[in-house]
C-alpha cells in the first residue's frame, strides 16, 4: 500500500510540474503574440513610408523630365 501511495504522489508531482510548464509556455506565447502584433504594426508603418517615398521619387522624376 505504501508503494501505491508513493507511485500516486510521484505521478501527482509530475502532473503538477507539467501543468506549471504548460502555464509558463502559455505565458511566453502570449508575450510573443504581443510582440508580433507590435512588430506587424511597425512593419505596416514602414511599408506606408516606402510607398510615400516611391511617390515622392516619382514626382521628382516627373519634374526632371519636364525640365
Residue pairs with C-beta under 8 A, 6 or more apart in sequence:
none
